[in-house]
Amino acid sequence: MRINKYMSLSGHWSRREIDRFIEEGSITVNGSVCVRGQDVSEEDAVLVKGMPIPEKPKPVYIALNKPPGIVCTAVRDVRNNLFEYMDYPVRIFPVGRLDKDSQGLLIMTNDGDISNRILRSENSHEKEYVVTVTKPFGDEFLEKMGAGVAILGTVTNPCKVSRISSDTFRIILTQGLNRQIRRMCKELGFYVKRLERIRIMNINLEGIELGVWRHLTDDEMLTLFEKLYGKTRGITSGK
């Protein structure tokens, strides 16, 4: 396993932080300074600044209704960053991102494996959004959005799109390109006024007010892990 993934699964550092440690020469593997992209295994002695990787903390799984204006970044110097906003007592990170102007569901966790499994594009896990644009649209717009739009040098995967009102639609994606919905709309001549993610797989925003978070329930977690692993795991909600 690559060193970045191996260490990120411990739940203590982001991959960006790990890259910085490697550049600084702060990580050793079996007594030798680690290099970028190095493979490691459980049998290897991995030290960070001379210390072994701390024991993996108790897993945490949270559903947050992110308000607009909060930035999904681990850089605490950035104003209105997500981690300062939540002020959670242990290190957690979002599964995927929502851009600063968007709102809605973020799953926050310290479980790197579940994050990787949810985000892996080939797994085709659903993410549902409600989007309002700046002017009314016709059925042709919905058909083009659903068929796939050329952005970022590729064509987006076909997706489910349905009308809510003259200027608002519901869209279910199974991929996560950078600012995908905004770019798709812009390519078709529309600009997003409001974007809210309301569901990731079986987790939804029901009952969570804007700006509020809660731990996932045991039932939510069991269903989520059945979808991700094909079986349940010995899990707790982190409460």
C-alpha atoms as one frame of an Amber mdcrd trajectory, in Angstrom:
protein
   0.000   0.000   0.000   1.281   3.492  -0.813   2.581   5.379   2.215   0.000
   8.175   1.840  -2.940   5.796   1.960  -1.372   3.678   4.706  -0.913   6.666
   6.992  -4.179   8.418   6.124  -6.105   5.306   7.157  -4.820   5.869  10.677
  -7.126   8.882  10.886  -4.455  11.244  12.214  -3.287  13.107   9.090  -4.556
  14.204   5.709  -2.683  13.109   2.585  -1.510  16.698   2.120   0.011  16.669
   5.603   1.666  13.327   4.859   3.155  14.730   1.639   4.609  17.586   3.649
   6.147  15.145   6.158   7.733  13.212   3.276   9.168  16.396   1.750  10.601
  17.345   5.149  12.154  13.886   5.564  10.140  13.401   8.748   8.955   9.859
   7.893  11.191   6.804   8.047  10.439   3.237   6.986  12.579   0.572   8.650
  15.126   3.234   9.539  15.409   4.781   6.062  13.950   8.134   5.037  10.680
   7.596   3.166  10.324   8.707  -0.451   7.183   9.852  -2.236   5.057   6.948
  -3.513   6.833   4.338  -1.384   4.978   1.102  -0.703   4.697  -0.122   2.891
   3.008  -2.979   4.735   1.877  -3.768   8.265   5.246  -5.446   8.906   7.224
  -2.251   8.207   8.316   0.058  11.029   6.933   3.466  10.037   7.966   6.412
  12.224   6.841  10.031  12.025   9.357  12.435  13.523  10.867   9.461  15.311
   7.568   8.283  16.813   5.347   5.351  15.766   1.957   6.062  14.223  -0.500
   6.503  17.116  -3.217   3.934  17.627  -6.208   4.505  15.390  -8.830   6.562
  17.252 -12.402   5.468  17.823 -14.281   5.875  14.525 -16.531   8.911  14.166
 -19.349   9.288  11.627 -21.236  12.580  11.459 -23.847  14.138   9.162 -23.398
  17.911   8.871 -25.734  20.340   7.130 -23.056  22.751   5.889 -24.179  26.352
   5.494 -23.013  28.527   2.587 -19.794  30.412   3.259 -17.995  27.573   5.063
 -14.870  26.334   3.253 -14.092  22.591   3.096 -10.393  22.811   3.868  -8.017
  21.487   6.513  -5.959  24.705   6.339  -6.897  26.473   9.549  -5.511  29.803
   8.333  -8.330  29.965   5.764 -11.183  32.103   7.039 -14.436  30.242   7.832
 -12.799  26.836   7.446 -14.885  23.757   8.158 -12.820  22.459  11.061 -12.873
  25.712  12.992 -16.626  25.891  12.366 -17.290  22.438  13.839 -14.584  22.603
  16.535 -14.791  18.821  16.973 -12.453  17.409  19.663 -10.683  14.866  17.385
  -9.471  15.150  13.797 -12.234  14.435  11.293 -12.519  15.227   7.606 -15.286
  15.479   4.999 -16.088  12.640   2.605 -15.801  14.681  -0.569 -16.438  18.395
  -0.643 -19.012  21.097  -1.158 -17.765  24.388  -2.556 -17.939  27.515  -0.408
 -21.191  28.809  -1.918 -23.005  25.460  -1.711 -24.828  24.005   1.265 -26.120
  20.689   2.480 -24.959  17.257   3.497 -21.373  16.444   4.358 -20.393  13.164
   5.958 -17.583  13.873   8.428 -15.404  11.011   9.644 -11.944   9.886  10.700
 -12.326   6.612   8.791 -10.182   6.876   5.667 -11.341   3.557   4.224 -15.042
   4.427   4.228 -14.194   7.784   2.623 -12.242   6.086  -0.158 -15.040   3.583
  -0.801 -17.749   6.245  -1.010 -15.719   8.494  -3.309 -14.371   5.800  -5.639
 -16.068   6.616  -8.945 -16.334   3.009 -10.130 -18.565   2.235  -7.139 -21.242
   4.576  -8.559 -22.624   5.679  -5.192 -25.480   8.159  -5.475 -25.336  11.782
  -4.321 -28.535  13.820  -4.632 -28.838  17.593  -5.023 -31.530  20.263  -5.328
 -30.390  23.079  -7.608 -31.924  26.479  -8.390 -30.638  28.400 -11.411 -30.961
  32.097 -12.252 -33.652  31.736 -14.930 -36.395  29.291 -15.949 -35.398  26.304
 -18.068 -37.183  24.049 -20.530 -37.310  20.278 -20.823 -34.385  20.347 -23.269
 -32.114  21.568 -20.459 -33.131  18.632 -18.246 -32.598  16.161 -21.085 -29.099
  17.496 -21.810 -28.138  17.481 -18.139 -29.306  13.893 -17.826 -27.572  12.694
 -20.997 -24.154  14.103 -20.088 -22.403  17.439 -20.603 -18.907  18.106 -21.942
 -16.804  19.667 -19.156 -13.176  19.408 -18.018 -12.154  17.492 -21.125 -14.701
  14.709 -20.670 -18.447  14.061 -20.871 -20.235  13.597 -17.567 -21.900  10.265
 -16.905 -25.639   9.970 -17.599 -27.614  10.893 -14.486 -31.152  11.240 -13.167
 -32.623  14.742 -13.438 -36.172  15.863 -12.681 -37.996  19.170 -12.493 -39.131
  20.660  -9.169 -40.240  24.073 -10.478 -39.593  26.436 -13.382 -36.072  27.222
 -12.144 -35.287  24.341  -9.758 -34.391  20.715 -10.418 -33.287  17.577  -8.627
 -30.171  15.731  -9.853 -28.603  12.440  -8.739 -24.922  11.987  -9.595 -22.678
   8.942  -9.343 -19.445  10.846  -9.991 -17.827  13.874  -8.401 -15.956  16.111
 -10.822 -14.789  19.481  -9.524 -17.779  21.870  -9.285 -19.553  19.461 -11.602
 -23.122  20.733 -11.406 -22.125  24.375 -11.684 -19.921  23.611 -14.706 -22.664
  21.531 -16.365 -25.201  24.310 -15.942 -22.806  26.977 -17.192 -21.996  24.926
 -20.291 -25.731  24.936 -21.103 -26.098  28.679 -20.515 -27.358  28.674 -16.933
 -25.855  29.834 -13.635 -26.495  28.254 -10.252 -28.165  30.461  -7.644 -28.550
  27.834  -4.916 -27.088  24.327  -4.646 -27.946  21.957  -1.816 -26.827  18.354
  -1.406 -29.617  16.456   0.317 -28.394  12.838   0.218 -25.275  10.683   0.038
 -26.236   7.031  -0.525 -28.655   6.218   2.340 -27.743   9.268   4.463 -29.975
  12.319   4.066 -30.568  15.751   5.606 -33.950  14.975   7.097 -34.257  16.572
  10.524 -30.870  18.374  10.409 -31.216  22.150  10.409 -28.816  24.302   8.423
 -25.514  24.614  10.273 -26.263  21.696  12.616 -24.647  18.242  12.766 -25.417
  14.906  14.386 -23.793  11.488  14.704 -25.095   8.863  12.307 -27.495   6.389
  13.862 -26.591   2.730  14.205 -29.232   1.839  11.593 -27.797   4.362   9.115
 -24.312   3.028   9.647 -25.317  -0.621   9.290 -27.056   0.120   5.980 -24.132
   2.235   4.795 -21.571  -0.474   5.539 -23.726  -3.165   3.946 -23.709  -1.072
   0.761 -19.959  -0.409   0.948 -18.661  -3.772   2.117 -21.474  -6.191   1.352
 -21.653  -6.982   5.068 -21.794  -5.223   8.419 -18.743  -4.383  10.497 -18.231
  -4.037  14.198 -18.979  -0.321  14.374 -20.084   2.348  16.757 -21.305   5.849
  15.968 -18.510   7.636  17.822 -20.934   9.203  20.260
